Amino acid sequence: MARFNRKEEILKSELPPTLPLMALRSTIVYPLGTIAVQMGAPENLAILRGSEDSGLVVALVVALGDHEEAINPESFVGGVGVAARVHERINLPGDTVQITLQGLRRIMIDSIDQHDPFPIARIRAAREVLPDQKECDELMTRLVAAAETLSGLVDRIPHEVPAILKMNMSDPGRFGDLAATNMNFRISEKDEVLQRLDVGERLRFVLSRLEREVGRARVMDDIKRQTEVKIDQHQREFYLRQQLRAIQTELGETDPGEKESQDLQKKIDEAALPEKVAQEARRENERLRMLSAASSEYQVIRNYLDWLLSLPWNKRSGDEQITIPKVMEALEKKHYGLSEAKERIIEYLSVRKLRGGDPLGPILCLVGPPGTGKTSLGQAIAESIGREFYRISVGGVRDEAEVRGHRRTYVGAMPGLFIQAVRRVQVKDPVLMIDEIDKMAHGGPSGDPTAAMLEVLDPSQNDTFVDHY
């Protein structure tokens, strides 16, 4: 009853027709509310210095926009403000004054009568429009429920707020102002509440903002719970893995993944790989060590390292010098006739021998009907010079990746036919015969393998051939 009488007393109190206009940027006080605020703007300090009397009444308005922008008093004409009484002043360092403001009632700003040294506004009391009591009760009940939910989800909302709102349900206008004050609305939303003289619209506006905050808080709470579950799970896994490692250390055992990585590192060191290849292998092994064995990428890297380590980077099979008589003997031993083909082979190897084994020489092409001994001639050449022999059949090949290899990003990726051949013979200098090259498919959705083969067969560039894998 005392609170109701105090409100009636404030509303019935007469206000002067003009009041000093004090613009606030970051806060506002509603009627019957009290707030402490620090003043540093020159116009506001001029108001306080112009009247040192206790009980100074001012017109408060909200100045929206950038803090660096100058305030135009004319922009507040026609808007709603709050008449407030200055109760307490405390001088602070840096030309700042802290004052306590008590809101009295809503007012309308009709005009600006003075601009310097501080603005003075002509005001009149604002009249609020009360809605139907039943609608008010429904809106306030929903607001209390939303406030209770939000206070349980958000730490910054005190748990006492719903109780405070329930105590003021007899005054719908004051109820809306209290909800806006205690729910940490943005200053623009607080000003929106201040401007609404229709109490029903004010309550609906506050309810819409509050229900939006409740929805947002629920989403954030769900995300927080899921994150906490994942963190707890990761911490549990980490703790168990540490325990497992400690037990394995005590038993003289090591983690299987760590042991595999160590074995691979040992193989890399013993393989005497070329510098760039060894550097890439160590980098991939380090990536493998950081991955879980259940990861899909783990097996991709493991296969890649297996291929690197299985290739014959330094192993040779043939003689450094080509012995022409030995070649002639091998050709005559297994083939009757074919004098032109034998002659061209001897000529080719003789020139290669004179040029010191120059790898940039031409590539022999054997042409003839099936069964004339093309493949066996190649095999005889390999045997005569002590090289491993491997036949690559490319008949019907229609995918470029069969020649250049697949990229590692694809499932089931493998190197091309030439890297596979070198791995099978386990020497770096075999005699490779590309058989049935005339039966390769020309073009298609998977690329043109004949175009890829051009790089392989060109002596001037095949020494820089790079497999995609």
C-alpha positions in Angstrom: 0.0 0.0 0.0 2.9 2.3 0.8 4.4 1.7 -2.6 1.1 2.5 -4.3 0.7 5.7 -2.3 4.2 6.7 -3.3 3.4 6.2 -7.0 0.2 8.2 -6.7 2.1 11.0 -4.9 4.8 11.1 -7.7 2.2 11.0 -10.5 0.2 13.8 -8.9 3.2 16.0 -8.3 3.4 19.0 -10.6 6.3 19.3 -13.0 7.6 22.6 -14.3 6.9 23.3 -17.9 10.6 23.4 -18.8 13.4 21.1 -17.6 17.1 20.8 -18.4 17.5 18.0 -21.0 20.1 15.4 -20.0 20.9 12.8 -22.7 22.2 9.3 -21.6 24.0 7.0 -24.0 24.3 3.7 -22.2 21.4 3.5 -19.7 18.0 4.9 -18.7 16.0 5.0 -15.6 12.3 4.3 -15.7 9.6 5.9 -13.6 9.9 4.9 -9.9 13.3 3.4 -10.5 16.7 4.5 -9.2 20.1 4.3 -10.8 23.6 5.6 -10.3 25.3 7.0 -13.4 28.6 8.8 -14.2 28.4 12.0 -16.1 31.3 13.2 -18.3 29.6 14.9 -21.3 30.1 18.8 -21.2 26.4 19.5 -21.6 25.4 17.3 -18.7 28.2 18.6 -16.5 27.0 22.2 -17.3 23.5 21.2 -16.1 24.9 19.9 -12.8 27.1 22.9 -12.3 24.3 25.3 -13.2 22.2 24.1 -10.3 23.9 22.9 -7.1 20.6 22.5 -5.3 19.6 19.1 -4.0 16.5 17.7 -5.7 17.2 19.1 -9.2 14.7 17.7 -11.7 15.9 16.9 -15.2 14.4 15.5 -18.4 16.2 12.2 -19.3 16.3 10.9 -22.9 18.3 8.1 -24.6 20.9 9.2 -27.2 21.4 6.3 -29.6 24.2 6.1 -32.2 27.9 6.4 -32.1 29.4 7.8 -28.9 31.6 10.1 -30.9 28.7 11.8 -32.6 27.5 15.2 -31.4 24.0 15.1 -29.8 21.3 17.2 -31.5 18.7 18.2 -28.9 16.1 18.8 -31.7 16.1 15.1 -32.5 14.3 14.3 -29.2 11.3 16.6 -29.9 8.1 14.5 -30.1 9.7 11.6 -28.2 9.1 10.2 -24.8 11.5 10.9 -21.9 11.6 10.5 -18.1 11.5 13.3 -15.5 14.0 12.3 -12.9 15.3 13.9 -9.7 19.0 14.2 -8.9 19.5 12.9 -5.3 23.3 12.5 -4.8 26.5 13.9 -6.4 30.0 12.5 -6.0 32.9 14.2 -7.8 35.3 11.7 -9.4 38.8 12.2 -10.9 39.0 13.2 -14.6 36.2 15.8 -14.6 33.5 13.2 -14.0 30.5 13.3 -11.6 28.6 10.4 -10.3 24.9 11.1 -9.6 21.9 9.1 -8.4 18.8 9.5 -10.4 15.2 8.7 -9.3 12.7 8.3 -12.1 9.5 10.2 -11.6 7.2 9.8 -14.6 7.1 9.6 -18.4 7.1 13.0 -20.2 6.7 14.2 -23.8 9.4 16.5 -25.2 7.5 19.3 -27.1 10.3 21.6 -28.0 13.8 22.9 -27.2 13.7 26.4 -25.7 17.5 26.7 -25.1 20.6 25.1 -26.6 23.6 26.8 -24.8 25.2 26.3 -22.4 22.9 23.2 -22.0 19.6 22.3 -23.7 16.3 23.2 -21.9 13.2 21.3 -23.1 9.5 22.2 -22.9 7.7 19.2 -21.6 4.3 17.9 -20.6 3.2 14.8 -18.7 2.7 11.7 -20.9 -0.5 9.7 -20.5 -0.3 5.9 -20.6 -3.0 3.8 -22.3 -4.1 0.8 -20.2 -5.3 -2.4 -22.0 -7.9 -4.9 -20.9 -7.1 -6.3 -17.5 -7.5 -9.9 -18.6 -5.0 -9.4 -21.5 -2.6 -7.7 -19.0 -2.8 -10.7 -16.6 -2.1 -13.2 -19.4 0.9 -11.2 -20.7 2.3 -10.7 -17.2 1.9 -14.4 -16.4 3.8 -15.4 -19.6 6.5 -12.8 -18.8 7.0 -14.3 -15.3 7.3 -17.8 -16.7 9.8 -16.6 -19.3 11.8 -14.8 -16.6 11.9 -17.9 -14.4 13.1 -20.0 -17.4 15.7 -17.5 -18.4 17.0 -17.0 -14.8 17.6 -20.8 -14.7 19.5 -20.8 -18.0 21.5 -17.6 -17.8 23.8 -16.8 -14.9 23.7 -13.0 -15.4 19.9 -13.0 -14.6 19.4 -13.0 -10.8 17.0 -15.6 -9.4 15.2 -12.9 -7.5 13.9 -11.2 -10.7 10.8 -13.4 -11.1 9.8 -12.8 -7.5 10.2 -9.0 -8.0 8.0 -9.1 -11.1 5.3 -11.1 -9.2 5.2 -8.4 -6.5 4.4 -5.7 -9.2 1.7 -7.5 -11.2 -0.9 -5.0 -9.8 0.8 -2.3 -11.9 1.2 -3.5 -15.5 3.1 -0.3 -16.6 5.6 -0.6 -13.8 5.8 -4.4 -14.4 6.9 -3.9 -18.0 9.5 -1.3 -16.9 10.9 -3.6 -14.3 11.2 -6.5 -16.7 13.1 -4.3 -19.2 15.4 -3.1 -16.4 16.3 -6.5 -15.0 16.6 -8.6 -18.2 19.8 -6.9 -19.5 18.2 -5.5 -22.7 20.2 -3.5 -25.1 19.9 0.3 -24.7 18.0 0.5 -28.0 15.4 -2.0 -26.7 15.2 -0.2 -23.4 14.4 3.0 -25.2 11.8 1.2 -27.3 10.1 0.2 -24.0 10.3 3.8 -22.8 8.7 5.1 -26.0 5.6 2.8 -25.8 2.8 4.6 -23.9 0.4 1.8 -24.7 1.0 -0.6 -21.8 -0.3 -3.6 -23.7 2.1 -2.9 -26.6 4.9 -2.4 -24.0 4.2 -5.8 -22.4 4.0 -7.5 -25.8 7.3 -6.0 -26.9 9.1 -7.1 -23.7 7.6 -10.6 -23.9 8.7 -11.0 -27.5 12.3 -10.0 -26.6 12.3 -12.2 -23.5 11.0 -15.3 -25.4 13.7 -14.7 -28.0 16.3 -14.7 -25.3 14.9 -17.8 -23.8 15.1 -19.6 -27.2 18.7 -18.4 -27.6 19.6 -19.4 -24.1 18.2 -22.9 -24.6 20.3 -23.4 -27.8 23.4 -22.2 -26.0 22.7 -24.5 -23.0 22.3 -27.5 -25.4 25.6 -26.6 -27.1 27.3 -26.2 -23.7 26.0 -29.6 -22.5 27.1 -31.4 -25.7 30.5 -29.7 -25.4 30.9 -30.7 -21.8 30.0 -34.3 -22.7 32.6 -34.4 -25.4 35.2 -32.8 -23.2 34.5 -35.3 -20.4 34.7 -38.1 -22.9 38.0 -36.9 -24.3 39.4 -36.4 -20.8 38.3 -39.9 -19.9 39.9 -41.3 -23.0 43.1 -39.3 -22.4 43.3 -40.5 -18.8 42.7 -44.2 -19.8 45.3 -43.9 -22.5 47.8 -42.5 -20.1 47.1 -45.4 -17.7 47.4 -47.9 -20.5 50.8 -46.5 -21.5 52.0 -46.6 -17.9 51.0 -50.2 -17.6 52.6 -51.1 -20.9 55.8 -49.3 -19.8 55.8 -51.3 -16.6 55.3 -54.6 -18.6 58.0 -53.6 -21.1 55.5 -53.2 -23.9 54.7 -50.2 -26.1 51.5 -48.8 -27.7 50.8 -50.7 -30.9 50.5 -47.4 -32.9 53.6 -46.0 -31.4 55.5 -49.3 -32.0 54.4 -49.3 -35.7 55.5 -45.7 -36.1 58.9 -46.5 -34.6 59.3 -49.6 -36.8 58.5 -47.5 -39.9 61.0 -44.8 -38.8 63.7 -47.5 -38.4 62.9 -48.8 -41.9 63.1 -45.3 -43.4 66.5 -44.8 -41.8 67.8 -48.1 -43.0 66.4 -47.8 -46.6 69.0 -45.1 -47.6 66.3 -43.2 -49.5 67.1 -40.1 -51.5 67.1 -36.9 -49.4 63.7 -35.5 -50.7 62.1 -38.9 -50.5 63.4 -39.5 -46.9 62.2 -36.1 -45.8 58.7 -36.8 -47.2 58.6 -40.2 -45.6 59.5 -38.8 -42.2 56.9 -36.1 -42.5 54.2 -38.7 -43.4 55.3 -41.0 -40.6 55.0 -38.1 -38.1 51.4 -37.5 -39.3 50.7 -41.2 -39.0 51.9 -41.2 -35.4 49.4 -38.5 -34.5 46.4 -40.3 -36.0 44.2 -42.9 -34.5 44.4 -46.4 -36.1 40.6 -46.1 -36.6 41.0 -43.0 -38.8 40.4 -43.5 -42.5 43.4 -41.3 -43.3 45.6 -43.6 -41.2 45.4 -46.5 -43.7 46.0 -44.1 -46.6 49.2 -42.9 -45.1 50.2 -46.4 -44.1 49.8 -47.7 -47.7 51.7 -44.7 -49.0 54.7 -45.4 -46.7 54.6 -49.1 -47.6 54.9 -48.1 -51.3 57.8 -45.7 -50.6 59.7 -48.3 -48.7 59.0 -51.2 -51.1 60.5 -49.4 -54.2 64.1 -50.3 -55.2 65.6 -46.8 -54.8 69.3 -48.0 -55.0 69.2 -51.7 -56.2 70.5 -52.4 -59.7 70.5 -55.7 -61.6 72.4 -55.2 -64.9 76.0 -54.9 -65.9 77.4 -51.4 -66.2 79.0 -52.3 -69.6 77.0 -53.8 -72.4 78.8 -56.8 -74.1 77.8 -56.8 -77.7 79.0 -60.4 -78.6 77.0 -61.7 -75.6 73.9 -59.9 -76.9 74.4 -61.4 -80.4 74.7 -64.8 -79.0 71.5 -64.5 -76.9 69.6 -63.3 -79.9 70.8 -66.1 -82.3 70.2 -68.7 -79.6 66.5 -68.2 -79.3 65.5 -66.7 -82.7 65.9 -68.0 -86.2 65.9 -65.3 -88.9 64.6 -61.9 -88.0 67.9 -60.5 -89.3 66.6 -56.9 -89.7 65.3 -56.8 -86.1 68.4 -58.3 -84.7 70.6 -55.9 -86.7 68.6 -52.9 -85.4 68.9 -54.1 -81.8 72.7 -54.6 -82.0 73.0 -51.2 -83.6 70.9 -49.6 -80.9 72.9 -51.2 -78.1 76.2 -50.4 -79.8 75.4 -46.7 -80.0 74.2 -46.7 -76.4 77.5 -48.3 -75.3 79.5 -45.7 -77.3 77.6 -42.9 -75.7 78.4 -44.2 -72.2 74.9 -45.6 -71.4 73.1 -42.3 -72.3 69.5 -42.7 -71.2 68.2 -40.1 -73.6 68.5 -42.3 -76.7 65.5 -43.5 -78.7 63.1 -46.2 -77.5 62.9 -49.4 -79.7 59.5 -50.2 -81.2 58.9 -53.8 -82.4 56.2 -54.1 -84.9 54.8 -57.4 -86.3 51.9 -59.9 -86.3 51.2 -62.0 -83.2 53.6 -64.9 -82.6 56.6 -63.5 -84.4 58.7 -63.2 -81.3 58.5 -59.5 -80.3 58.1 -60.2 -76.6 60.8 -62.9 -76.6 63.3 -60.6 -78.4 62.9 -58.1 -75.5 63.4 -60.9 -73.0 66.5 -62.1 -74.8 67.9 -58.5 -74.6 67.3 -58.4 -70.9 69.0 -61.7 -70.3 72.0 -60.8 -72.4 72.7 -57.6 -70.5 71.8 -59.1 -67.1 68.7 -57.0 -66.5 65.4 -58.0 -65.0 62.6 -58.2 -67.6 58.9 -57.2 -67.1 56.1 -57.0 -69.6 53.4 -54.4 -69.2 50.3 -55.1 -71.2 48.3 -51.9 -72.0 45.8 -53.5 -74.4 42.3 -52.1 -73.6 43.6 -49.6 -71.0 41.1 -46.7 -71.1 42.0 -44.7 -67.9 44.8 -42.1 -67.7 45.4 -43.0 -64.1 46.6 -46.5 -65.1 49.6 -44.7 -66.5 50.1 -41.7 -64.2 48.7 -43.3 -61.1 45.7 -42.2 -58.9 45.9 -39.3 -56.4 45.9 -40.4 -52.8 42.7 -38.6 -52.0 40.7 -41.4 -53.8 39.6 -44.6 -52.0 41.7 -47.5 -53.3 44.3 -45.2 -55.0 47.3 -47.0 -56.4 50.4 -45.9 -58.4 50.5 -46.3 -62.2 51.6 -49.5 -64.1 55.3 -48.4 -64.3 55.7 -47.9 -60.6 54.0 -51.2 -60.0 56.3 -52.9 -62.4 59.4 -51.5 -60.7 58.1 -52.7 -57.4 57.5 -56.2 -58.7 61.0 -56.6 -60.3 62.7 -54.9 -57.2 65.4 -53.3 -59.3 65.7 -49.7 -60.6 67.1 -50.6 -64.0 64.8 -53.3 -65.5 64.0 -53.8 -69.2 60.3 -52.9 -69.5 58.3 -54.0 -72.6 55.1 -52.1 -73.2 53.0 -54.7 -75.0 49.9 -54.2 -77.2 50.3 -50.4 -77.2 48.3 -50.1 -80.4 45.3 -51.5 -78.6 45.0 -48.7 -76.0 41.7 -46.9 -75.9 41.7 -43.3 -77.2 40.1 -40.8 -74.8 37.0 -41.1 -72.6 35.6 -39.7 -69.3 38.7 -40.8 -67.4 41.2 -39.0 -69.7 43.3 -40.2 -72.7 45.9 -42.8 -71.7 47.6 -42.5 -75.1 48.3 -38.8 -74.3 49.8 -39.8 -70.9 51.9 -42.4 -72.6 53.5 -39.7 -74.8 55.5 -38.4 -71.8 56.6 -41.9 -70.9 57.9 -42.6 -74.5 59.6 -39.2 -75.1 63.3 -39.6 -74.3 63.8 -35.9 -73.6 61.3 -35.7 -70.8 60.6 -39.2 -69.4 63.4 -38.9 -66.9 61.2 -36.3 -65.1 58.0 -38.4 -65.2 56.1 -38.1 -61.8 53.5 -40.6 -60.7 50.4 -38.8 -59.2 50.4 -41.2 -56.3 
